[in-house]
Structure formats: C-alpha cells, structure tokens
C-alpha cells in the first residue's frame, strides 16, 4: 500500500517564500557586485516573486 502526502500548504508556501527570497538576494547581490543591477529591496522582492511563481507552476 502506497500513500502520498501533499503536506500542509501553509508550510510549503512559507518554505517557498523563504528559499526564493534567499536565492533572489544572493542573485541580486552577485549581479550588483559586477555592476549589472543595484541591490534594492524592490529588485530582491521582484525576483523572489518570479522564482516563487516559477516554482509553483513547475510543481503543480
């Protein structure tokens, strides 16, 4: 007998939010180091939203 668990959606959402935000901060920091963009909360937030949306679409 095989059972699958989807997990608590709230926990998955928070994990996605945290991991996407950390990833976005690292990417934007790296890009700001080579003077491609500025490290701002708007840039980090925008990239985090894009990564979260992509992750959601890929896993659904």
Backbone as CSV, one residue per row, in Angstrom:
resi,resn,N_x,N_y,N_z,CA_x,CA_y,CA_z,C_x,C_y,C_z
1,UNK,0.848,-1.177,0.000,0.000,0.000,0.000,0.890,1.235,0.000
2,UNK,0.670,2.097,-0.977,1.473,3.302,-1.099,0.614,4.517,-0.770
3,UNK,1.117,5.332,0.146,0.402,6.552,0.497,1.274,7.752,0.145
4,UNK,0.626,8.798,-0.286,1.360,10.028,-0.573,0.779,11.153,0.261
5,UNK,1.646,12.050,0.685,1.225,13.186,1.483,1.600,14.471,0.763
6,UNK,0.662,15.373,0.630,0.916,16.656,-0.005,1.547,17.642,0.978
7,UNK,1.417,17.400,2.256,1.942,18.316,3.255,0.995,19.478,3.485
8,UNK,1.300,20.248,4.480,0.491,21.419,4.807,0.817,22.538,3.827
9,UNK,-0.155,23.048,3.095,0.123,24.089,2.098,0.737,25.355,2.690
10,UNK,0.414,25.665,3.934,0.990,26.856,4.564,2.485,26.692,4.776
11,UNK,2.890,25.508,5.185,4.313,25.240,5.391,5.047,25.292,4.055
12,UNK,4.460,24.704,3.032,5.074,24.735,1.709,5.197,26.161,1.185
13,UNK,4.168,26.980,1.417,4.208,28.371,0.979,5.320,29.139,1.683
14,UNK,5.427,28.970,2.995,6.460,29.683,3.759,7.855,29.211,3.349
15,UNK,8.015,27.909,3.150,9.311,27.397,2.696,9.667,27.978,1.329
16,UNK,8.708,28.028,0.425,8.933,28.589,-0.897,9.299,30.067,-0.787
17,UNK,8.589,30.796,0.062,8.854,32.218,0.265,10.268,32.455,0.788
18,UNK,10.649,31.726,1.811,11.973,31.912,2.426,13.084,31.525,1.454
19,UNK,12.975,30.347,0.857,14.041,29.884,-0.034,14.142,30.743,-1.295
20,UNK,13.013,31.174,-1.838,13.034,32.034,-3.016,13.634,33.395,-2.675
21,UNK,13.322,33.913,-1.506,13.867,35.203,-1.094,15.377,35.141,-0.882
22,UNK,15.841,34.088,-0.261,17.282,33.931,-0.056,17.993,33.788,-1.405
23,UNK,17.436,32.974,-2.284,18.018,32.797,-3.605,18.052,34.119,-4.364
24,UNK,16.945,34.858,-4.325,16.876,36.143,-5.014,17.884,37.134,-4.439
25,UNK,18.043,37.158,-3.132,19.004,38.073,-2.505,20.426,37.751,-2.940
26,UNK,20.753,36.469,-3.005,22.100,36.071,-3.430,22.334,36.437,-4.893
27,UNK,21.352,36.189,-5.744,21.497,36.513,-7.171,21.630,38.015,-7.374
28,UNK,20.777,38.800,-6.735,20.839,40.253,-6.885,22.142,40.796,-6.293
29,UNK,22.589,40.242,-5.181,23.868,40.661,-4.604,25.000,40.384,-5.585
30,UNK,24.999,39.205,-6.194,26.029,38.870,-7.170,25.996,39.793,-8.373
31,UNK,24.796,40.091,-8.868,24.675,40.993,-10.008,25.087,42.418,-9.646
32,UNK,24.839,42.823,-8.411,25.258,44.165,-8.001,26.774,44.232,-7.816
33,UNK,27.397,43.107,-7.500,28.844,43.069,-7.351,29.540,43.337,-8.678
34,UNK,28.955,42.862,-9.761,29.549,43.088,-11.088,28.884,44.265,-11.808
35,UNK,28.184,45.098,-11.069,27.564,46.337,-11.564,26.572,46.121,-12.700
36,UNK,25.769,45.075,-12.609,24.704,44.855,-13.586,23.403,45.471,-13.092
37,UNK,23.157,45.405,-11.789,21.961,45.986,-11.190,22.285,46.463,-9.786
38,UNK,21.345,47.137,-9.160,21.540,47.605,-7.794,20.866,46.650,-6.815
39,UNK,21.465,46.528,-5.647,20.891,45.694,-4.596,19.859,46.516,-3.842
40,UNK,18.580,46.352,-4.235,17.487,47.054,-3.564,16.423,46.032,-3.174
41,UNK,15.591,46.416,-2.236,14.524,45.534,-1.781,13.521,45.273,-2.899
42,UNK,13.336,46.249,-3.782,12.413,46.072,-4.902,12.947,45.010,-5.866
43,UNK,14.237,45.069,-6.172,14.825,44.072,-7.060,14.780,42.674,-6.446
44,UNK,15.114,42.583,-5.169,15.080,41.283,-4.495,13.651,40.756,-4.435
45,UNK,12.720,41.606,-4.072,11.315,41.197,-3.989,10.747,40.770,-5.334
46,UNK,11.089,41.514,-6.367,10.601,41.170,-7.709,11.124,39.815,-8.164
47,UNK,12.415,39.602,-7.994,12.987,38.313,-8.384,12.432,37.182,-7.518
48,UNK,12.220,37.438,-6.238,11.653,36.415,-5.359,10.247,36.026,-5.819
49,UNK,9.445,37.002,-6.228,8.100,36.701,-6.728,8.150,35.872,-8.012
50,UNK,9.088,36.206,-8.892,9.231,35.449,-10.137,9.649,34.012,-9.840
51,UNK,10.605,33.844,-8.936,11.069,32.496,-8.576,9.954,31.710,-7.891
52,UNK,9.192,32.365,-7.007,8.081,31.685,-6.336,7.027,31.235,-7.335
53,UNK,6.695,32.094,-8.286,5.702,31.743,-9.290,6.184,30.589,-10.167
54,UNK,7.441,30.649,-10.561,8.003,29.567,-11.383,8.005,28.247,-10.618
55,UNK,8.392,28.292,-9.364,8.407,27.082,-8.531,6.997,26.508,-8.390
56,UNK,6.021,27.382,-8.167,4.634,26.936,-8.031,4.148,26.268,-9.315
57,UNK,4.408,26.917,-10.449,3.955,26.368,-11.720,4.630,25.044,-12.077
58,UNK,5.908,24.934,-11.756,6.643,23.706,-12.060,6.171,22.545,-11.187
59,UNK,5.858,22.822,-9.926,5.494,21.731,-9.018,4.021,21.359,-9.065
60,UNK,3.199,22.127,-9.753,1.767,21.811,-9.833,1.456,21.053,-11.048
